[in-house]
Amino acid sequence: MIVLPHFDRMAARMGRETLMQLAASVPAGLTLVGVDEDTALVQVHDGPPSDGPSPWEIMGRQGVTVFSADGEVHHPAGATLMLELTDGAG
């Protein structure tokens, strides 16, 4: 997982075209996640560790944007999403 902190401010400064180029350059097996200012993405431990996706909760004032080959999806604070924590080496 590649995390972009203060994403709302960063995205506003870098521009849409640059952001899309960055998202397109992410290696296969990794997920690009933008975490807005005053927001945290917290892994929820509800059982033993697993090799697959696990639940993550969005806490704070704003939200999180997840980029994939299909585009981007913004998730608001309070949402829970399934993400895989990987180093991309596998």
C-alpha positions as CSV (number, residue, x, y, z in Angstrom):
1,M,0.0,0.0,0.0
2,I,1.2,3.5,-0.9
3,V,-0.2,6.2,1.3
4,L,-0.4,9.9,0.4
5,P,-0.9,11.9,3.6
6,H,-2.7,15.3,3.6
7,F,-4.2,14.1,0.3
8,D,-6.8,16.8,0.0
9,R,-4.2,19.5,0.1
10,M,-1.7,17.6,-2.1
11,A,-4.3,16.8,-4.8
12,A,-5.3,20.5,-5.0
13,R,-1.7,21.6,-5.5
14,M,-0.5,18.9,-7.9
15,G,-3.4,19.0,-10.3
16,R,-5.6,16.3,-11.8
17,E,-3.3,15.3,-14.7
18,T,-0.2,14.8,-12.4
19,L,-2.4,12.9,-9.9
20,M,-3.6,10.6,-12.7
21,Q,0.0,10.0,-13.9
22,L,1.0,9.1,-10.4
23,A,-1.9,6.7,-10.0
24,A,-1.1,5.1,-13.3
25,S,2.6,4.5,-12.3
26,V,1.7,2.4,-9.2
27,P,3.2,-1.1,-9.6
28,A,0.9,-4.1,-9.8
29,G,0.1,-5.5,-6.4
30,L,0.1,-2.2,-4.7
31,T,-2.8,0.1,-3.8
32,L,-2.5,3.9,-3.9
33,V,-4.5,5.5,-1.0
34,G,-4.9,9.2,-0.3
35,V,-5.7,10.1,3.3
36,D,-7.1,13.5,3.8
37,E,-5.9,16.0,6.5
38,D,-7.3,15.4,10.0
39,T,-8.1,11.8,9.0
40,A,-6.7,8.4,9.9
41,L,-6.9,5.0,8.1
42,V,-6.8,2.4,11.0
43,Q,-6.5,-1.3,10.5
44,V,-9.2,-3.1,12.5
45,H,-8.0,-6.3,14.2
46,D,-11.0,-8.5,14.5
47,G,-9.2,-11.8,14.5
48,P,-6.0,-13.6,13.7
49,P,-3.7,-12.1,11.0
50,S,-4.4,-13.2,7.4
51,D,-2.7,-13.0,4.1
52,G,-5.6,-11.4,2.3
53,P,-7.5,-8.2,2.6
54,S,-8.4,-6.9,6.1
55,P,-10.9,-4.3,7.3
56,W,-9.7,-0.7,7.7
57,E,-11.8,2.1,9.3
58,I,-11.7,5.7,8.3
59,M,-11.6,8.0,11.4
60,G,-11.5,11.7,11.6
61,R,-12.9,14.7,9.9
62,Q,-12.6,13.9,6.2
63,G,-12.1,10.8,4.1
64,V,-9.9,8.5,2.1
65,T,-9.5,8.1,-1.7
66,V,-8.6,4.6,-3.0
67,F,-7.2,4.4,-6.6
68,S,-7.4,1.3,-8.7
69,A,-7.3,0.3,-12.4
70,D,-11.1,1.1,-12.5
71,G,-10.6,4.7,-11.2
72,E,-10.9,6.2,-7.8
73,V,-13.4,6.0,-5.0
74,H,-13.7,8.4,-2.1
75,H,-14.8,6.9,1.2
76,P,-16.0,9.2,4.0
77,A,-15.1,9.2,7.7
78,G,-16.9,6.3,9.5
79,A,-16.7,3.9,6.5
80,T,-14.9,0.6,6.7
81,L,-13.1,-0.8,3.7
82,M,-11.2,-4.0,2.8
83,L,-7.6,-3.4,1.9
84,E,-4.5,-5.6,1.6
85,L,-1.4,-4.5,3.4
86,T,1.5,-5.6,1.1
87,D,5.0,-4.5,0.3
88,G,4.5,-5.3,-3.4
89,A,7.5,-7.7,-3.4
90,G,5.4,-10.8,-3.7
